[in-house]
Amino acid sequence: MNYRHAFHAGNHADVLKHAVLLYCLDALKRKPAPFAVLDTHAGRGLYDLQGAEAARSPEWQDGVARLWDWRDPPPLVARYLDAVRGFNADGALRTYPGSPALVTTNLRDEDVLIACELHPEEHAMLRRALPRVGNVQVHERDGWQALNALLPPPQRRGLVLIDPPYEAPDELAQAARALGPSLRRFGHGMYLWWRPLKSESALNAADAEARAQGVKEMLRADLWVAAPTPEGRLVGSSVLLINPPFGLREALQDALPFLADALTKGQGGWRLSS
């Protein structure tokens, strides 16, 4: 457990993941029934973009910072930027909200967030970052175990965010395997699964394993900002939506070309598939 997202907060991968996350939350709130969000690998919640970790690896400068002053971006991107601005009241980009922080600002009183983080230091920071209210639960536990233990939620509707650090070589396959039991228990839930865009064949195999669980509706969005490198640096990411919300495909068709152009380092691109 050596991964620290603080080195990567606000990068191109976060832009895609969090823009899609916010769309999913807005879709859930269109119905009055309460929902739950399970974040399996929550991180520390808030990230200081002026801190030592971000200074060592300022990936945010080629991510959210490129979009910060953009006029009239596509609606999906505008919604994302408005949410991040909510954590930077004076208009200067200093703090980046991770997924659990974004979720807490989009919960109604009857909705629930369950944020899981196994790393002790990250978990302690997560507890400090999130509001201490009854509908925000922070667990120091393994995210894969949480999938087995906490689904289905009592609310019977909601979103599962799967965003592991991918430190282990088999973590993509592990995530695909974990989906099976989760979908059997909570098959009508919405799932947002983030993956690094490194091996197309590995991603296709993971998608096939998810589809083999009987999933009828899937949507995959890929965004890359540069050509693959020999050392395997992260130049792109993929999000797989299971039971995606209505309208997300159209929103991504509008936003992905914009993001590929705005965030490119010379060879950006995008792909949208079912």
Secondary structure, 3 states (H helix, E strand, C coil): CCCCHHHCCCCHHHHHHHHHHHHHHHHHCCCCCCCEEEECCCCCCEEECCCHHHHHCCHHHHCHHHHCCCCCCCHHHHHHHHHHHCCCCCCCCCEEECHHHHHHCCCCCCCEEEEECCCHHHHHHHHHHCCCCCCEEEECCCHHHHHHHHCCCCCCCEEEEECCCCCCCCHHHHHHHHHHHHHHHCCCCEEEEEEECCCHHHHHHHHHHHHCCCCCCEEEEEEECCCCCCCCCCCEEEEEEECCCCCHHHHHHHHHHHHHHHCCCCCCEEEEEC
